[in-house]
Amino acid sequence: MSKYKAFTVSQIPSLIKEGRGQGHGPDYSPWITVRDVPSRGKSSRENGWTTGRSHHLLSSGELFFFYILDWSSKVKDIREQYPLLPIDETMAIAERLGIRHPIDNKTGESIVMTTDFLIDVEVNGDIELIARSVKEKPEDLATDRTIEKLEIERTYWKERGIDWGIIIKSDISLAMVKNIEWIHSSLELDDSLGIPPELILQVEHSLFEAVSSPVLSLSHAALSVDKKLGLKVGASLGLVKHLIAKRYWTVDMATFINPSKAIVVERSTLLKNYEGMSA
């Protein structure tokens, strides 16, 4: 559930009219956006590979988990800051459980609860929904009030037959997050790299040979190709990121990619389709 902003009962109609908490894929609009939260340096907006839209993430834990979701080929949609509506349901659940429903401390109005992520996942050819709440650290689960609010959230999803769980930031692979972050802006090849589309495969061939050398670091291997082919400095390293992002090259994403060290890569069978794709 969101840790910063809350919207009350009286605000629901206007937010629904605005389209918040509705839609799928590129058309989804989160219930809470980064504009609604105090500027604490923890919120961010990230363009999603899976959805093709900008995602509103309110903590570093949410950002970490988002990267993991966006990398997974099984994830088909990601909806963040998802509202638990209608609010009558969470209020009824709270009453049934003997728990005080969250309220606005200034007005006393009940507030709309949210789940950090509602995710469409492909399982054996079918799409299943899962809901996840993200916490920064285990200590965030230490208070009785936090547990009470999470119990309302858990019950809401249970009654809908949707798997719900808690993600702790410290349990997420930091190496995988940093690797995804490193390549995340490179899904599409940047024109500023100056590599003509008709030369992509030629550069890839030279890059693969250079990077496969155990005595060269990734950065030195890429720089050697820049010099060999007369490319601008950094072009080949940019292509490396693109090839990994598109899964044309496979690497161990659970091991931190350090450009100052050698890297082990393998060509994917997807690479044979590159000629038919725009760079």
Kinemage of the C-alpha trace (Angstrom):
@kinemage 1
@onewidth
@group {chain A} dominant
@subgroup {mainchain}
@vectorlist {calphas} color= white
{ca met a 1} P 0.000 0.000 0.000
{ca ser a 2} L 1.246 3.481 -0.776
{ca lys a 3} L 3.195 5.168 1.996
{ca tyr a 4} L 2.730 8.837 1.120
{ca lys a 5} L -0.418 10.189 -0.464
{ca ala a 6} L -3.995 9.244 0.311
{ca phe a 7} L -7.216 10.288 -1.369
{ca thr a 8} L -10.465 10.450 0.564
{ca val a 9} L -14.009 9.324 -0.216
{ca ser a 10} L -15.019 12.784 -1.415
{ca gln a 11} L -12.182 12.823 -3.960
{ca ile a 12} L -13.040 9.491 -5.605
{ca pro a 13} L -15.501 10.790 -8.259
{ca ser a 14} L -13.095 13.378 -9.644
{ca leu a 15} L -10.206 10.900 -9.758
{ca ile a 16} L -12.357 8.284 -11.478
{ca lys a 17} L -13.408 10.931 -14.012
{ca glu a 18} L -9.728 11.713 -14.523
{ca gly a 19} L -9.185 8.028 -15.385
{ca arg a 20} L -7.012 7.109 -12.437
{ca gly a 21} L -6.822 3.468 -11.463
{ca gln a 22} L -8.249 2.457 -14.827
{ca gly a 23} L -6.987 0.997 -18.086
{ca his a 24} L -4.408 -1.571 -19.104
{ca gly a 25} L -0.948 -1.483 -20.620
{ca pro a 26} L -0.115 1.925 -22.115
{ca asp a 27} L -3.556 3.271 -21.169
{ca tyr a 28} L -3.383 2.610 -17.419
{ca ser a 29} L -3.297 5.620 -15.110
{ca pro a 30} L -2.035 5.038 -11.525
{ca trp a 31} L -4.209 6.164 -8.626
{ca ile a 32} L -1.254 8.019 -7.125
{ca thr a 33} L 1.409 9.748 -9.215
{ca val a 34} L 4.801 11.194 -8.350
{ca arg a 35} L 3.200 14.640 -8.524
{ca asp a 36} L 1.033 13.706 -5.548
{ca val a 37} L 3.891 12.896 -3.187
{ca pro a 38} L 6.324 15.102 -1.257
{ca ser a 39} L 9.689 15.535 -2.947
{ca arg a 40} L 11.857 13.207 -0.884
{ca gly a 41} L 14.182 11.970 -3.609
{ca lys a 42} L 12.687 8.474 -3.512
{ca ser a 43} L 9.950 8.768 -6.125
{ca ser a 44} L 10.717 8.358 -9.806
{ca arg a 45} L 9.220 7.861 -13.244
{ca glu a 46} L 10.511 5.094 -15.487
{ca asn a 47} L 9.509 4.214 -19.028
{ca gly a 48} L 8.305 0.634 -19.146
{ca trp a 49} L 9.364 -1.928 -21.727
{ca thr a 50} L 6.351 -4.087 -20.936
{ca thr a 51} L 3.691 -1.381 -21.075
{ca gly a 52} L 5.195 1.344 -23.222
{ca arg a 53} L 4.272 4.039 -20.702
{ca ser a 54} L 5.823 5.980 -17.858
{ca his a 55} L 5.491 4.280 -14.468
{ca his a 56} L 5.084 6.202 -11.203
{ca leu a 57} L 7.224 4.636 -8.471
{ca leu a 58} L 7.120 6.044 -4.967
{ca ser a 59} L 10.115 4.391 -3.324
{ca ser a 60} L 13.447 2.815 -4.194
{ca gly a 61} L 11.961 -0.574 -3.316
{ca glu a 62} L 9.200 -0.059 -5.867
{ca leu a 63} L 11.806 0.963 -8.457
{ca phe a 64} L 13.871 -2.165 -7.771
{ca phe a 65} L 10.849 -4.439 -8.078
{ca phe a 66} L 9.675 -2.636 -11.205
{ca tyr a 67} L 13.003 -3.369 -12.923
{ca ile a 68} L 12.656 -7.071 -12.088
{ca leu a 69} L 9.099 -7.139 -13.440
{ca asp a 70} L 9.985 -5.204 -16.586
{ca trp a 71} L 12.817 -7.624 -17.388
{ca ser a 72} L 10.690 -10.758 -16.979
{ca ser a 73} L 9.358 -12.191 -20.233
{ca lys a 74} L 6.454 -13.711 -18.285
{ca val a 75} L 5.107 -10.336 -17.126
{ca lys a 76} L 2.565 -8.931 -19.590
{ca asp a 77} L 1.234 -5.878 -17.735
{ca ile a 78} L 2.281 -3.820 -14.722
{ca arg a 79} L -0.155 -1.540 -12.921
{ca glu a 80} L 1.332 0.408 -10.036
{ca gln a 81} L -0.493 2.304 -7.253
{ca tyr a 82} L -3.646 0.279 -7.894
{ca pro a 83} L -6.721 1.429 -5.909
{ca leu a 84} L -8.705 -0.972 -3.747
{ca leu a 85} L -12.155 0.044 -4.917
{ca pro a 86} L -14.987 0.294 -4.236
{ca ile a 87} L -13.982 1.744 -0.894
{ca asp a 88} L -17.087 0.202 0.699
{ca glu a 89} L -15.360 -3.173 0.379
{ca thr a 90} L -12.214 -2.268 2.306
{ca met a 91} L -14.349 -0.509 4.899
{ca ala a 92} L -16.508 -3.628 5.279
{ca ile a 93} L -13.418 -5.825 5.534
{ca ala a 94} L -11.959 -3.573 8.221
{ca glu a 95} L -15.179 -3.681 10.211
{ca arg a 96} L -15.395 -7.448 9.888
{ca leu a 97} L -11.803 -7.850 11.067
{ca gly a 98} L -12.213 -5.353 13.880
{ca ile a 99} L -9.574 -3.079 12.359
{ca arg a 100} L -9.762 0.697 12.032
{ca his a 101} L -9.919 1.634 8.348
{ca pro a 102} L -7.266 4.176 7.280
{ca ile a 103} L -8.538 7.751 7.486
{ca asp a 104} L -7.349 11.231 6.691
{ca asn a 105} L -6.160 12.620 10.014
{ca lys a 106} L -7.267 16.141 9.110
{ca thr a 107} L -10.801 15.440 7.871
{ca gly a 108} L -11.557 12.075 9.459
{ca glu a 109} L -12.695 10.749 6.067
{ca ser a 110} L -11.847 7.191 5.023
{ca ile a 111} L -9.078 7.062 2.445
{ca val a 112} L -8.683 4.851 -0.597
{ca met a 113} L -6.186 2.077 0.007
{ca thr a 114} L -3.823 1.007 -2.769
{ca thr a 115} L -1.639 -1.951 -3.692
{ca asp a 116} L 1.823 -1.147 -4.991
{ca phe a 117} L 1.617 -3.501 -7.990
{ca leu a 118} L -1.072 -5.457 -9.805
{ca ile a 119} L 0.677 -7.680 -12.351
{ca asp a 120} L -0.452 -9.784 -15.302
{ca val a 121} L 1.739 -12.891 -15.496
{ca glu a 122} L 1.699 -15.582 -18.155
{ca val a 123} L 1.464 -19.046 -16.619
{ca asn a 124} L 1.234 -22.073 -18.920
{ca gly a 125} L -0.250 -19.966 -21.679
{ca asp a 126} L -2.836 -18.291 -19.439
{ca ile a 127} L -2.753 -14.851 -17.841
{ca glu a 128} L -2.951 -14.754 -14.049
{ca leu a 129} L -3.175 -11.704 -11.814
{ca ile a 130} L -0.926 -11.283 -8.806
{ca ala a 131} L -0.804 -8.364 -6.380
{ca arg a 132} L 2.304 -7.293 -4.479
{ca ser a 133} L 3.009 -4.806 -1.719
{ca val a 134} L 6.602 -3.560 -1.450
{ca lys a 135} L 8.389 -2.716 1.781
{ca glu a 136} L 11.839 -1.180 2.065
{ca lys a 137} L 13.059 -3.314 4.955
{ca pro a 138} L 11.806 -6.028 7.340
{ca glu a 139} L 11.447 -3.481 10.137
{ca asp a 140} L 8.644 -1.853 8.152
{ca leu a 141} L 6.518 -4.835 9.172
{ca ala a 142} L 7.230 -4.387 12.856
{ca thr a 143} L 4.244 -2.245 13.865
{ca asp a 144} L 0.798 -3.582 14.653
{ca arg a 145} L -0.838 -0.820 12.600
{ca thr a 146} L 1.141 -1.745 9.474
{ca ile a 147} L 0.129 -5.377 9.889
{ca glu a 148} L -3.511 -4.358 10.282
{ca lys a 149} L -3.539 -2.379 7.054
{ca leu a 150} L -1.772 -5.168 5.210
{ca glu a 151} L -4.383 -7.605 6.500
{ca ile a 152} L -7.135 -5.490 4.957
{ca glu a 153} L -5.205 -5.491 1.693
{ca arg a 154} L -4.551 -9.247 1.836
{ca thr a 155} L -8.215 -9.993 2.517
{ca tyr a 156} L -9.356 -7.735 -0.321
{ca trp a 157} L -7.314 -9.722 -2.840
{ca lys a 158} L -8.083 -13.099 -1.273
{ca glu a 159} L -11.790 -12.463 -1.729
{ca arg a 160} L -11.082 -11.866 -5.411
{ca gly a 161} L -9.095 -15.064 -5.739
{ca ile a 162} L -5.905 -13.142 -6.522
{ca asp a 163} L -2.527 -14.126 -5.124
{ca trp a 164} L -1.113 -11.377 -2.896
{ca gly a 165} L 2.253 -11.115 -1.217
{ca ile a 166} L 4.879 -8.802 0.272
{ca ile a 167} L 8.190 -7.970 -1.402
{ca ile a 168} L 11.080 -6.747 0.757
{ca lys a 169} L 13.627 -4.577 -1.040
{ca ser a 170} L 16.563 -6.273 0.676
{ca asp a 171} L 15.449 -9.623 -0.772
{ca ile a 172} L 15.715 -8.342 -4.358
{ca ser a 173} L 18.975 -9.120 -6.188
{ca leu a 174} L 20.903 -5.846 -6.241
{ca ala a 175} L 23.152 -7.108 -9.042
{ca met a 176} L 20.175 -7.880 -11.253
{ca val a 177} L 18.586 -4.510 -10.518
{ca lys a 178} L 21.790 -2.627 -11.351
{ca asn a 179} L 22.258 -4.632 -14.553
{ca ile a 180} L 18.705 -3.929 -15.713
{ca glu a 181} L 19.111 -0.268 -14.785
{ca trp a 182} L 22.324 -0.145 -16.854
{ca ile a 183} L 20.598 -1.373 -20.026
{ca his a 184} L 17.092 -0.059 -19.413
{ca ser a 185} L 17.346 3.021 -21.614
{ca ser a 186} L 18.842 0.979 -24.479
{ca leu a 187} L 15.924 -1.157 -25.625
{ca glu a 188} L 15.823 0.961 -28.766
{ca leu a 189} L 19.140 1.742 -30.377
{ca asp a 190} L 20.022 5.399 -29.890
{ca asp a 191} L 20.507 7.204 -33.196
{ca ser a 192} L 23.103 9.383 -31.510
{ca leu a 193} L 25.469 6.384 -31.436
{ca gly a 194} L 25.903 6.917 -35.148
{ca ile a 195} L 25.729 3.265 -36.209
{ca pro a 196} L 23.893 2.950 -39.547
{ca pro a 197} L 21.234 0.187 -39.496
{ca glu a 198} L 22.931 -1.647 -42.358
{ca leu a 199} L 26.123 -1.950 -40.298
{ca ile a 200} L 24.572 -3.278 -37.088
{ca leu a 201} L 25.337 -6.929 -37.772
{ca gln a 202} L 28.871 -6.134 -38.913
{ca val a 203} L 29.529 -4.213 -35.704
{ca glu a 204} L 27.903 -6.987 -33.676
{ca his a 205} L 30.224 -9.556 -35.269
{ca ser a 206} L 33.324 -7.549 -34.389
{ca leu a 207} L 31.972 -6.809 -30.925
{ca phe a 208} L 31.256 -10.448 -30.169
{ca glu a 209} L 34.792 -11.434 -31.138
{ca ala a 210} L 36.311 -8.657 -29.029
{ca val a 211} L 34.099 -9.191 -25.996
{ca ser a 212} L 34.733 -12.942 -26.113
{ca ser a 213} L 38.409 -12.319 -25.414
{ca pro a 214} L 39.112 -13.196 -21.760
{ca val a 215} L 41.965 -10.677 -21.566
{ca leu a 216} L 39.923 -7.604 -22.487
{ca ser a 217} L 37.516 -5.776 -20.227
{ca leu a 218} L 34.094 -5.005 -21.665
{ca ser a 219} L 34.915 -1.302 -21.991
{ca his a 220} L 38.275 -1.937 -23.658
{ca ala a 221} L 36.771 -4.511 -26.026
{ca ala a 222} L 34.052 -2.044 -27.030
{ca leu a 223} L 36.577 0.789 -27.443
{ca ser a 224} L 38.757 -1.403 -29.676
{ca val a 225} L 35.787 -1.947 -31.998
{ca asp a 226} L 35.041 1.785 -32.044
{ca lys a 227} L 38.614 2.415 -33.229
{ca lys a 228} L 38.666 -0.511 -35.666
{ca leu a 229} L 35.445 0.514 -37.423
{ca gly a 230} L 35.828 4.256 -37.101
{ca leu a 231} L 32.842 4.674 -34.780
{ca lys a 232} L 32.382 7.446 -32.232
{ca val a 233} L 33.702 6.613 -28.788
{ca gly a 234} L 31.021 4.815 -26.780
{ca ala a 235} L 29.045 3.578 -29.788
{ca ser a 236} L 30.020 -0.062 -29.385
{ca leu a 237} L 29.325 -0.073 -25.639
{ca gly a 238} L 25.917 1.417 -26.405
{ca leu a 239} L 25.294 -1.412 -28.846
{ca val a 240} L 26.289 -3.953 -26.184
{ca lys a 241} L 23.591 -2.559 -23.905
{ca his a 242} L 21.062 -2.721 -26.744
{ca leu a 243} L 21.943 -6.310 -27.619
{ca ile a 244} L 21.506 -7.396 -24.008
{ca ala a 245} L 18.291 -5.414 -23.564
{ca lys a 246} L 16.796 -7.038 -26.678
{ca arg a 247} L 18.085 -10.464 -25.550
{ca tyr a 248} L 20.124 -10.871 -28.708
{ca trp a 249} L 23.021 -11.459 -26.334
{ca thr a 250} L 22.488 -13.412 -23.134
{ca val a 251} L 24.484 -12.816 -19.974
{ca asp a 252} L 24.193 -13.847 -16.352
{ca met a 253} L 21.966 -11.035 -15.140
{ca ala a 254} L 22.383 -12.168 -11.526
{ca thr a 255} L 26.088 -11.280 -11.678
{ca phe a 256} L 26.999 -7.603 -11.640
{ca ile a 257} L 28.136 -6.360 -15.063
{ca asn a 258} L 31.298 -4.349 -14.510
{ca pro a 259} L 32.504 -2.670 -17.752
{ca ser a 260} L 36.030 -2.586 -16.338
{ca lys a 261} L 36.091 -6.396 -16.311
{ca ala a 262} L 35.602 -9.104 -18.915
{ca ile a 263} L 32.075 -10.371 -19.524
{ca val a 264} L 30.782 -13.736 -20.681
{ca val a 265} L 28.130 -13.440 -23.402
{ca glu a 266} L 26.353 -15.872 -25.676
{ca arg a 267} L 24.481 -15.184 -28.871
{ca ser a 268} L 20.760 -15.825 -28.712
{ca thr a 269} L 18.788 -17.471 -31.518
{ca leu a 270} L 16.830 -14.209 -31.610
{ca leu a 271} L 19.784 -12.534 -33.295
{ca lys a 272} L 18.886 -14.137 -36.624
{ca asn a 273} L 15.795 -11.930 -36.671
{ca tyr a 274} L 17.759 -8.699 -36.345
{ca glu a 275} L 17.980 -8.019 -40.078
{ca gly a 276} L 14.195 -7.800 -40.269
{ca met a 277} L 13.946 -5.348 -37.403
{ca ser a 278} L 14.452 -1.597 -37.298
{ca ala a 279} L 17.450 -0.508 -35.262
